[in-house]
Amino acid sequence: MTRNGLWVAFLLVSGAAVAAADDLDTTYQNLQEAVSKKDIAQVKKLAPETWSLAAKEMSAGTAEGADADAAKERIKYATDVQVYSEYALYASAVQGDSATMVELLALLEQQNPKSKYLDDAYGAYLAALTKSAGAAKALEVAEKALVNKPENLDLLSVLADNAAAKGQADRELALATRMVAAASKNVKPETATAAEWDRKRNVALGRGYWMSGMVTFQRGRYADADRNLRAAVPLIQGNPGLQGPGLYALGIANYQLGKMTMKKDRMLDGAKFCEQSAGISWANASQALHDSIAIKKEAATMR
């Protein structure tokens, strides 16, 4: 190609790049206006367009021959624009009704399944999805999402509850253990307040410890059950559905450990926990009281 031909080609490529940048700037501005006006239809249309144009801008910035400093600035700008397009979908979703939430968060998942804006959205998203499409669809979405968000407490909780309901003890224990590990890291999602995160974290820890304790108790792993249920007890206050059976299992686990080690104090701990369980309104409260009395009598015969 002649020098003139190369120059013409350069102008054409340069002109295309400038036009693409202009398109991105215009679409980005229009998206911001749509968000401020709460124009859901326009957000739904413009957010994916903005994301796509920003991706093209980043590709152009890394092309051979591009000015390094200018490319760096342009790539940073395009990255920020993509993040905003994610925010636009998230912010519009959480302000809309259930159908809007499902539609916009599904779009966000398509754009970037690892978006930070999904971190605190899955609880409401799965609830809305259950309402509109059924529990099976919500579980399907949760399974897929967990690949990209392996420490998300809402996803782990929903899937652990489902495993428990289906009697899948191995899976329940695995998911509950992951829930405790994730909540213990105490990494607050950007979109949650400190108070909101503390509440969610404590609920996840309590339920995770409780599930782990109940599964290990049912399997006769009393030391593991004791450790997990003791951790759960202060976190499940006010939840009789967990407190009643949790304290009862903790009592029987300590009774069994006391018998195995011939430790009277451990058996009396078991009686105490059973008695506490009996004071809670749940299905087996009377059995817990009966067992508390029986354990005390047995312990009284020990030296």
Secondary structure by P-SEA (a helix, b strand, c coil): ccaaaaaaaaaaaaaaaaaaaaaaaaaaaaaaaaaaacaaaaaaacaaaaaaaaaaaaaaaacccccaaaaaaaaaaaaaaaaaaaaaaaaaaaaccaaaaaaaaaaaaaaccccccccccaaaaaaaaaacccaaaaaaaaaaaaaaccccaaaaaaaaaaaaaacaaaaaaaaaaaaaaaaaaccccccccaaaaaaaaaaaaaaaaaaaaaaaaaacaaaaaaaaaaaaccccccccaaaaaaaaaaaaaaaaaaaaaccaaaaaaaaaaaaaaaaccccaaaaaaaaaaaaaaaaaacc
